[in-house]
Amino acid sequence: MACLCDVANFGDALFPLLAEHRLRRRGYRVAGVTLTGRASIWPDAPASVSLRELVGQAPASAGILIGGGNLIVGRPTSLSESALASLWMGASWHAAVHDLPLVWNAPGVPRPFTRHPLGKLAGAALAAADRVAVRDAASIGFLQPLRPDIHLVPDTANDLASLWPSVDLAPVFRELLARTSAPTDRPFVAIHLRARDEDADFPLIAAAIDRFAARDGWVPLLLAIGPAVKDDDDLRHLSRHLRTPHVLVDAPRSLREIAAALAFARGYVGQSLHGCIAAAAYAVPGVLVARPPARRFRGFLAHRETPEALVADWPEGFARLAAMPDKLPLPDHVTTALDDHWEQTAAVLEARRTPRPGVLALLRLAAALGSSHLGADWALRPFKADGYSTRRGAARHCAGEHETP
């Protein structure tokens, strides 16, 4: 699975675990493929192999999954987005070269592709996939001019309670409360903040939390779920402005601990999509705070059937949460759609291979772009006897092999 499970971000680390949970009964294991090949900081996060290692060694695989997460970038606007493009398009290319089934696992698409060469390559990778599922209507709108048969599937993190039932998380939550000296006789509201461009008004947010806690008697639980994006720093900053007693979980010890904090909260208010999705998986009502257009937030809340749970400011967020029921289960159609998605994914992996015509088009376009940007001999370099022999000999030496005369 091409994903970002190497970064310290709760949602990104979940995708290979959720996929393996669903596909294990079919006999599959799921390995994360990242640009670094590292594991995340949490002990229960999945390991990964690097894209370079995957391409270089070409281990036997049943197929390639793309995403989830907001991974499908075809028009990078930053270095980090260029890395995303390299990851998902590189994995698609690998699937084409080795004639592997290729499935989009309900990722998000932040904007349309372009007519730039990289955008054309992204379009060719889209056409080469055997099954394309994305997580929101906005993503479909961006892609349907290029491919009509796209499926709308909720973010696979909605399946979290299937992976880790709340009964299994109860002792994890008790340990968290003991470690933080948190009260055990009052409800918690899980709060997540991620300041962007220093635009967070910490005193204003703290005042809204103080008023909510005083009025309703809930204990604020400040939960860091994305240290990779510095939300731990943001929450420590927010903590210093709070007057009400609260719990600061700025260094959660595991993915399960984060899940437990969300599963046993009475409600969630925050700026993390996967914080809200994880809470929803355990029927915990949640509110997302974001400025428009917030497409990916709206996409999830459309599946959740709570479009009103997107607000523009924190005081409104707590007011909206107070009006919600104590429990808010996911609609049945979310589970049904995920069940169908995994059945269809398994069917693609198990079917007799009939590569899509787009596979050949992707390979041709990649070769043409490589030659035009890297020189006319780009595609011929692997066939040069000296370079191939040197690399092959070095590989055998490292593996302890000995060439026979």
C-alpha positions in Angstrom: 0.0 0.0 0.0 1.4 3.4 -1.1 0.7 5.5 2.0 2.3 7.8 4.6 2.5 5.4 7.4 6.1 6.5 8.1 5.0 9.9 9.4 3.8 10.6 13.0 0.2 11.1 12.1 -2.6 9.0 13.5 -4.8 8.7 10.4 -1.9 7.9 8.0 -0.6 5.2 10.2 -3.9 3.4 10.3 -4.5 2.6 6.6 -2.3 -0.5 6.3 -3.6 -1.9 9.6 -7.2 -1.4 8.5 -6.5 -2.9 5.1 -4.8 -6.0 6.5 -7.6 -6.4 9.0 -10.1 -6.6 6.1 -7.9 -8.7 3.7 -6.3 -11.1 6.2 -9.2 -13.5 6.0 -8.4 -13.8 2.3 -4.8 -14.7 3.1 -3.2 -11.3 2.4 -0.6 -9.3 4.3 -0.4 -5.6 3.7 3.0 -3.7 3.7 3.2 0.0 3.7 5.2 1.6 0.9 6.6 5.0 1.7 9.4 7.2 0.4 11.6 6.7 3.5 11.0 3.1 4.4 10.8 4.0 8.0 8.2 3.2 10.7 6.3 5.8 12.6 7.1 6.7 16.2 4.4 4.5 17.8 5.2 0.9 18.6 1.9 -0.4 17.2 2.3 1.5 13.9 3.0 -0.5 10.8 6.5 -0.9 9.3 7.1 0.2 5.8 9.4 -0.4 2.8 10.7 2.4 0.7 9.5 2.9 -2.9 13.1 2.7 -4.0 13.4 -0.7 -2.3 10.2 -2.0 -3.8 11.2 -1.0 -7.3 14.8 -2.2 -6.9 14.0 -5.6 -5.5 10.5 -6.1 -7.0 9.3 -8.6 -4.4 6.4 -10.9 -5.3 3.2 -9.0 -4.6 -0.5 -9.7 -5.0 -1.2 -6.1 -6.0 -0.8 -2.5 -5.1 -3.2 -0.3 -3.1 -3.1 3.5 -3.3 -3.9 5.4 -0.1 -6.1 6.5 1.7 -5.5 10.0 2.9 -5.2 13.2 0.8 -2.6 11.5 -1.3 -3.6 12.0 -5.0 -1.7 15.0 -6.0 -1.3 15.6 -9.7 -0.4 19.3 -9.6 2.2 19.7 -6.8 2.4 23.2 -5.2 5.2 22.4 -2.7 8.0 20.0 -2.0 5.8 17.9 0.3 3.2 17.6 -2.4 5.9 16.7 -4.9 6.8 13.8 -2.6 3.1 12.7 -2.5 3.0 12.7 -6.3 6.2 10.7 -6.5 4.8 8.1 -4.1 1.4 7.3 -5.6 2.5 7.7 -9.2 5.7 5.7 -8.6 3.6 2.9 -7.0 1.3 3.0 -10.0 4.2 2.7 -12.4 5.6 -0.3 -10.4 2.2 -2.0 -10.7 2.2 -1.4 -14.5 5.7 -2.7 -15.0 5.1 -5.9 -13.1 1.5 -6.4 -14.3 0.0 -6.1 -10.8 -3.6 -5.3 -9.9 -3.9 -1.6 -8.9 -6.6 -0.4 -6.6 -7.3 3.1 -5.2 -8.2 2.6 -1.6 -10.5 5.6 -1.1 -7.9 8.4 -1.0 -8.7 12.1 -1.4 -7.9 14.4 -4.3 -7.2 18.0 -3.3 -7.5 19.6 -6.8 -7.9 18.7 -10.5 -5.0 17.4 -12.6 -3.5 19.7 -15.2 -2.2 19.5 -18.7 1.3 19.9 -17.4 3.4 16.7 -18.2 3.2 15.6 -14.6 -0.6 16.1 -14.7 -0.7 14.0 -17.9 1.3 11.3 -16.1 -1.2 11.4 -13.2 -4.1 11.0 -15.6 -2.4 8.0 -17.2 -1.9 6.4 -13.7 -5.5 7.0 -13.0 -6.5 5.3 -16.3 -4.2 2.3 -15.5 -5.9 1.4 -12.2 -8.2 -1.6 -12.1 -10.5 0.0 -9.5 -10.7 3.6 -8.5 -12.5 4.5 -5.2 -12.2 8.0 -3.7 -13.6 9.2 -0.4 -15.7 12.3 -1.3 -17.8 13.8 -4.0 -15.3 16.7 -4.6 -12.6 14.1 -5.5 -15.0 12.5 -8.0 -15.7 15.8 -9.5 -12.0 16.5 -10.1 -11.4 13.1 -11.8 -14.6 12.2 -13.7 -13.6 14.2 -16.8 -10.7 11.8 -17.1 -12.5 8.6 -16.0 -16.2 8.0 -15.5 -16.2 4.7 -13.5 -15.1 6.1 -10.1 -16.6 4.8 -6.9 -17.5 6.8 -3.8 -16.4 5.0 -0.7 -16.1 6.5 2.9 -12.7 6.9 4.3 -11.5 3.4 5.5 -10.8 4.8 9.0 -14.5 4.7 9.6 -13.8 1.0 10.1 -11.6 1.6 13.2 -14.0 0.0 15.7 -13.9 -3.2 13.7 -10.1 -3.2 14.0 -10.0 -2.2 17.7 -13.4 -2.8 19.5 -14.0 -0.5 22.4 -13.9 -3.4 24.8 -10.3 -4.0 23.9 -9.4 -0.3 24.3 -11.0 0.0 27.8 -7.8 -1.1 29.7 -5.7 1.2 27.5 -8.0 4.2 28.4 -7.8 3.3 32.2 -4.0 3.3 32.0 -4.1 6.7 30.2 -6.3 8.2 33.0 -4.0 6.8 35.7 -0.9 8.1 34.0 -2.3 11.6 33.6 -4.0 11.7 37.0 -7.3 12.4 35.2 -10.6 12.3 37.0 -12.6 9.1 36.5 -16.1 10.4 37.4 -16.7 13.1 34.8 -17.1 13.0 31.0 -14.3 14.1 28.7 -14.4 16.2 25.5 -11.5 15.4 23.2 -10.0 18.5 21.7 -7.5 18.7 18.9 -5.9 21.9 17.5 -3.5 22.4 14.6 -2.5 26.0 14.2 -1.7 27.0 10.6 0.5 30.0 9.7 0.2 31.2 13.3 -3.4 32.0 12.8 -4.7 30.4 16.0 -6.1 32.8 18.6 -5.1 30.7 21.6 -6.7 33.0 24.3 -10.0 33.0 22.4 -10.0 29.2 22.0 -9.1 28.7 25.6 -11.9 31.0 26.7 -14.4 29.0 24.7 -13.1 25.7 26.3 -13.3 27.2 29.8 -16.9 28.4 29.3 -17.9 25.0 27.9 -16.2 23.1 30.8 -17.8 25.4 33.4 -21.3 25.1 31.9 -21.4 21.4 31.2 -18.9 19.9 33.6 -16.9 18.1 31.0 -13.2 17.7 31.4 -11.2 18.9 28.3 -8.7 16.3 27.0 -6.2 17.9 24.7 -5.1 15.1 22.4 -2.1 15.3 20.0 -2.6 12.9 17.1 -0.2 14.4 14.6 3.2 15.3 16.0 4.5 15.3 12.4 2.5 18.5 11.9 3.5 19.9 15.4 0.0 19.7 17.0 1.8 18.6 20.2 3.4 22.1 20.4 0.1 23.7 19.6 -1.7 21.9 22.4 1.0 22.7 24.9 0.6 26.3 24.0 -3.2 26.1 24.3 -2.8 24.3 27.7 -1.0 27.3 29.1 -4.0 29.6 28.4 -6.6 27.3 30.0 -8.0 28.1 33.5 -10.1 25.0 33.8 -8.6 21.7 35.0 -7.8 19.6 31.9 -5.8 16.6 30.7 -2.9 17.2 28.3 -2.0 14.2 26.2 0.8 15.7 24.1 2.8 12.5 23.7 0.5 9.6 23.3 2.3 6.3 23.7 0.5 4.3 20.9 -2.1 4.4 18.2 -4.3 2.4 20.5 -4.0 5.1 23.2 -5.2 7.7 20.8 -8.1 5.5 19.6 -9.0 4.8 23.3 -9.1 8.6 24.1 -11.5 9.2 21.2 -13.6 6.0 21.8 -14.3 6.9 25.5 -14.7 10.6 25.1 -18.3 12.0 25.3 -17.6 14.3 22.3 -14.9 15.6 20.0 -14.2 19.2 18.8 -11.2 19.8 16.7 -9.3 20.3 13.4 -8.3 16.7 12.6 -10.4 14.9 10.1 -9.2 11.5 11.3 -9.8 12.5 14.9 -13.4 13.1 14.1 -13.6 9.9 11.9 -12.2 7.8 14.7 -14.6 9.3 17.2 -17.5 8.6 14.9 -16.4 5.0 14.5 -17.2 4.6 18.2 -20.5 6.6 17.9 -19.0 9.6 19.6 -20.5 12.9 18.3 -17.9 15.3 16.8 -17.6 18.7 15.4 -14.9 19.9 12.9 -13.6 23.5 13.1 -12.3 24.8 9.7 -12.5 27.7 7.3 -14.2 27.1 4.0 -14.0 25.3 1.6 -12.9 22.4 3.8 -13.9 19.9 1.1 -12.4 16.8 2.7 -14.3 17.7 6.0 -17.5 18.2 4.1 -17.0 14.9 2.3 -16.8 12.9 5.6 -19.7 14.7 7.2 -21.8 14.0 4.1 -21.3 10.2 4.7 -21.9 10.9 8.4 -25.2 12.7 7.5 -24.2 15.6 9.8 -23.3 18.5 7.5 -24.1 20.9 10.4 -21.0 19.6 12.3 -18.7 21.8 10.3 -18.2 25.2 11.9 -16.0 28.2 11.3 -15.0 29.0 14.9 -14.5 27.4 18.3 -17.3 28.9 20.3 -19.8 27.7 17.7 -18.1 24.3 17.8 -18.8 23.8 21.5 -22.3 25.1 21.1 -23.0 22.7 18.3 -21.5 19.7 20.3 -23.8 20.6 23.2 -26.8 20.2 21.0 -25.9 16.7 19.7 -27.1 13.4 21.2 -24.9 11.5 23.7 -24.3 8.8 21.1 -24.3 9.2 17.3 -23.7 5.9 15.5 -22.5 5.8 11.9 -25.3 5.3 9.4 -25.6 1.8 8.2 -24.7 2.7 4.6 -21.2 3.6 5.7 -20.5 0.0 6.9 -22.3 -1.4 3.8 -20.1 0.7 1.5 -16.9 -0.4 3.2 -18.0 -4.0 3.1 -18.6 -3.8 -0.6 -15.3 -1.9 -1.2 -13.2 -4.6 0.4 -15.2 -7.3 -1.4 -14.5 -5.6 -4.7 -10.9 -5.0 -3.8 -10.4 -8.7 -3.1 -12.1 -9.6 -6.3 -9.6 -7.4 -8.2 -6.7 -9.0 -6.5 -8.0 -12.6 -7.1 -9.2 -12.2 -10.7 -7.4 -13.5 -13.7 -5.3 -10.7 -15.0 -6.6 -8.8 -18.0 -4.6 -5.5 -17.9 -6.4 -2.4 -18.7 -5.4 -0.6 -21.9 -4.3 2.3 -19.8 -1.4 0.2 -18.5 0.4 0.3 -21.8 -0.4 4.0 -22.2 1.1 4.7 -18.8 4.3 2.9 -19.6 4.6 4.6 -23.0 4.1 8.0 -21.5 6.5 7.4 -18.6 9.2 6.3 -21.2 8.5 9.3 -23.4 8.7 11.8 -20.5 11.9 10.1 -19.1 13.6 10.3 -22.5 12.6 14.0 -23.1 13.7 15.1 -19.6 16.7 12.8 -18.9 18.1 12.3 -22.4 17.4 10.1 -25.3 19.4 7.2 -23.8 17.4 7.2 -20.6 15.4 4.0 -21.4 18.5 2.3 -22.7 20.7 2.6 -19.6 19.6 -0.6 -18.0 20.7 -2.5 -21.1 24.3 -1.2 -21.0 26.4 -4.3 -20.2 29.0 -2.5 -18.0 26.5 -0.8 -15.8 24.2 -3.9 -15.4 27.1 -6.2 -14.7 28.6 -3.8 -12.1 25.3 -3.4 -10.3 24.4 -7.1 -10.5 27.9 -8.1 -9.2 27.6 -5.6 -6.3 24.2 -7.0 -5.4 25.4 -10.5 -5.3 28.5 -9.6 -3.2 26.2 -7.9 -0.7 24.0 -11.0 -0.6 27.0 -13.3 -0.1 26.6 -14.9 -3.5 29.5 -16.0 -5.7 29.3 -15.9 -9.5 30.2 -19.1 -11.2 32.5 -19.0 -14.2 
